[in-house]
């Protein structure tokens, strides 16, 4: 008896992943509701309009949905050609906060780039660009992902400059943790051995605990 394997979705058929779209819409709606709940008092005090912040968020959401629709029509395989540009472009954009004319600081943290007409966080660009980079890199080296150096150490070395910039220059720990988690999950799904992450993760946790205990005794 022959077993028929399911065929991947045909891009030319423009099939839609309804579960993914529904997930995005639900998260987007929850985000807008949370913005409304958290910002309405301060928005009312500042501008007299309790909905000023949520209106801005709503416009951004609409623009995002339009861009999502446009980008979904592009074959994702075309991005693979630019994966190296995506990586080095990420480093350049992240370092853009060092340029005085571009840097925008808030609460003592330089995490934004000021384009005069708007500001944006380079870390948001880095998330998308690194997904493109690692997707291409891991697929190109999938036969070596079971090895310690090629499948564990080497891919993580590309991540170090990004994390160093986010932590030491931008003081953006939350973004660095999120990006690290994204990369680790991608590596494991692609074929990197889980045991390497467990071994080094456990060792790091033990070392951190010992450091915490030692510091507590001093103080």
C-alpha positions in Angstrom: 0.0 0.0 0.0 1.4 3.3 -1.0 1.2 6.3 1.3 0.5 9.6 -0.4 2.4 12.5 1.0 0.7 15.9 1.3 1.9 18.4 -1.2 3.1 21.8 -0.1 0.9 24.8 -0.8 1.2 26.1 -4.4 2.3 29.7 -4.3 0.7 30.4 -7.8 -2.6 29.2 -6.4 -2.4 32.0 -3.8 -3.6 29.8 -1.0 -4.1 31.5 2.3 -3.0 30.2 5.7 -6.2 31.1 7.5 -4.9 30.0 10.9 -1.9 32.3 10.6 -4.0 35.2 9.4 -6.5 34.7 12.2 -3.6 34.6 14.7 -2.2 37.9 13.4 -5.6 39.6 13.5 -6.3 38.4 17.0 -2.9 39.5 18.3 -3.3 42.9 16.5 -6.8 43.4 18.0 -5.5 42.5 21.5 -2.7 45.0 21.1 -5.0 47.8 20.1 -7.3 47.1 23.1 -4.3 47.1 25.4 -3.0 50.4 24.0 -6.5 51.9 24.6 -6.7 50.6 28.1 -3.2 51.8 29.1 -3.1 55.1 27.3 -6.5 56.6 27.5 -6.0 58.5 30.8 -2.7 60.0 29.8 -4.0 60.7 26.3 -7.0 62.5 27.7 -4.8 64.6 30.1 -2.3 65.5 27.3 -4.5 66.2 24.3 -8.1 66.2 25.6 -8.8 63.1 23.4 -8.7 59.8 25.2 -8.4 58.0 21.8 -5.4 59.9 20.3 -2.8 57.1 21.0 -5.1 54.3 19.9 -6.0 56.2 16.7 -2.3 56.4 15.8 -2.0 52.7 16.6 -5.0 51.9 14.4 -3.5 53.8 11.5 -0.3 51.9 11.9 -2.2 48.6 12.1 -4.0 49.3 8.8 -0.8 50.2 7.1 0.8 47.0 8.5 -2.1 44.9 7.1 -1.8 46.5 3.7 1.9 45.8 3.6 1.3 42.2 4.8 -1.1 41.7 1.9 1.4 43.1 -0.6 4.4 41.1 0.8 2.4 37.9 0.9 2.2 38.1 -2.9 6.0 37.8 -3.2 7.6 34.4 -3.4 9.6 34.1 -0.1 12.3 32.2 -1.9 13.4 35.4 -3.6 14.5 36.8 -0.2 17.1 34.1 0.0 19.3 35.9 -2.5 19.7 38.9 -0.1 20.3 37.0 3.1 23.9 38.4 3.5 22.7 41.9 2.7 20.0 41.4 5.4 22.6 40.5 8.0 25.2 43.2 7.4 22.4 45.7 6.8 21.1 44.8 10.2 24.4 45.6 11.8 24.6 49.0 10.1 21.1 49.9 11.1 21.6 48.9 14.7 24.8 51.0 14.8 22.8 54.0 13.4 22.0 55.0 17.0 25.6 56.1 17.3 25.1 58.8 14.8 24.2 62.0 16.7 22.0 63.4 13.9 20.0 60.2 13.8 19.9 59.1 17.4 16.8 59.6 19.4 16.9 59.0 23.1 14.1 58.3 25.6 14.5 57.7 29.3 18.2 57.5 28.9 18.2 54.8 26.2 19.3 55.3 22.6 17.1 52.7 20.9 15.5 54.8 18.1 16.5 56.4 14.9 14.9 59.7 14.0 14.0 60.2 10.3 12.5 63.6 11.0 9.0 62.5 9.8 9.0 59.5 12.1 11.1 57.4 14.5 11.7 53.7 14.5 13.5 51.0 16.5 16.3 49.3 14.6 15.7 46.2 16.7 12.3 45.7 14.9 14.1 45.7 11.6 16.7 43.3 13.0 14.0 40.7 13.9 12.8 40.4 10.4 16.2 40.6 8.8 17.7 37.9 11.0 14.8 35.6 10.3 15.6 36.0 6.6 19.4 35.5 7.2 19.1 32.4 9.4 16.4 30.8 7.2 18.8 31.0 4.2 21.9 30.1 6.2 20.4 27.1 7.9 18.9 25.8 4.7 22.2 26.2 2.9 24.0 24.2 5.6 21.3 21.8 6.7 23.5 18.7 6.1 26.0 20.0 8.7 23.6 21.2 11.4 24.1 18.0 13.4 27.7 18.9 14.0 28.9 20.8 17.0 30.9 23.5 15.2 28.9 23.9 12.0 25.5 23.4 13.5 25.8 25.0 16.9 28.8 27.3 17.5 29.2 28.8 14.0 25.5 29.9 13.6 25.5 31.4 17.1 28.7 33.4 16.3 26.6 35.5 13.8 24.3 36.4 16.6 26.9 37.7 19.0 27.5 41.1 17.3 23.8 41.8 17.2 23.3 41.0 20.8 26.4 43.0 21.8 25.0 46.1 20.1 21.6 45.7 21.6 22.8 45.1 25.1 25.9 47.4 25.4 25.0 50.2 23.0 21.2 50.4 23.0 20.6 48.9 26.5 17.8 46.8 24.9 17.8 43.6 26.9 14.3 42.5 26.0 14.9 42.7 22.3 18.1 40.8 22.6 16.4 38.0 24.5 13.6 37.8 22.0 15.9 37.7 19.0 18.1 35.1 20.7 15.0 32.9 21.3 13.9 33.3 17.7 17.3 32.2 16.5 17.5 29.2 18.9 14.1 28.0 17.9 14.9 28.3 14.2 18.2 26.4 14.7 16.5 23.5 16.6 13.7 23.2 14.0 16.3 23.3 11.2 18.2 20.4 12.7 20.7 21.6 15.3 21.0 19.2 18.2 18.9 20.1 21.2 21.4 18.5 23.6 23.9 21.3 22.9 21.5 24.0 23.9 20.5 22.0 27.0 24.1 21.5 28.1 25.2 25.1 27.6 21.9 26.4 28.9 22.2 24.4 32.1 25.8 25.4 32.6 24.9 29.0 32.1 22.0 28.8 34.6 24.3 27.1 37.2 27.0 29.7 36.8 24.4 32.5 37.1 23.0 31.0 40.3 26.5 30.7 41.8 27.2 34.3 40.9 23.9 35.5 42.5 24.6 33.5 45.7 28.1 34.9 45.9 26.9 38.5 45.4 24.2 38.0 48.0 26.7 36.9 50.6 28.9 40.0 49.9 26.0 42.4 50.4 
